[in-house]
Amino acid sequence: MGKVSLADFAGPLTMRLPQTPCREQNHDEHYTFSPENLPEPPPLLNTAGLVMTKTEHGYDNCCRIDIVHFYASGRTHRELGILILSALFSRNSQRVAIDLEHKASDIKRLELNWSGYSRGAGWDYRRKPTQSTYHPEIPEQVPLNWHVDERDLPAFSLDFLGPGHPVNDLHKRDKAEIGGSDDALVLLAELLLNIGLPACDIKPDERGVPADKTYILECSLGRQRVARWSAEAQFHLPHSFSWPGEYPSLDF
């Protein structure tokens, strides 16, 4: 069975999502996700519309933290958010992978892996998600409105698709993983859905200076928006100040 493209998998649902930030009393601008309206994710997808690279964030010249960069159009950010929610609500799978086929991508595979249904207080009692209502809003570049315990923040990590030395070959790491609790993945999915709102596609100013459309999740050494021991993450939109010029094919 061949791989399914991310656009084919998530595109139809993405087109039905609200395109404008919601007003508190207008429920037409909300969207409720559930197992009934989310597609069942295949174990492996592919896309050429997402480039992922890796750099480091130095803190006080003594500590260096990995940064995982996501470069994609707003539409692709939304498709990735749909995939995360589909994996979260899936009855069959807790792990989904995407092969990244753009030649500029350092990361060749992105894996989504959540920690499973929440454990209850009773013996072998589990809770599972049944629905999540999406309220579109313009996201903050650093989402300071996430008032949750650090255990409920998303986690990012880098690894090797094949063999690699954990010290000498760090620059060769070509696999990234997103993980965390169900709360963590809902927070991340909502951020990705909001990044894809047309209102976030800010054009350069009258002097041609590009806007800064980078959304940042820092570790506990900064403004903590990822779990403990997690790499940091940055999400970039086309025409942003941080968008590399060699990725024009992603702007569609």
Buried (B, 14 or more C-beta within 10 A) or exposed (E): EEBBBBBEBBBEBBEEBBEEBBEEEEEEBEBEBEBEEBBEBBEBBBBBBBBBBBEEBEEEEEEEBBBBBBBBBBBBBBBBBBBBBBBBBBEEBBBBBBBBBBEBBBBBBBBBBBBEBEEEEEEEEEEEBEEBEBBBBEBEEBBEEBEEEEEBBBBBBBBBEEEBEEEEEBEEBBBBBBBBBBBBBBBBBBBBBBBBBEEBBEEEEEEEEBBEBBBBBBBBEBEBBBBEEBBBBBBBBBBBEBBBEEBEEBEE
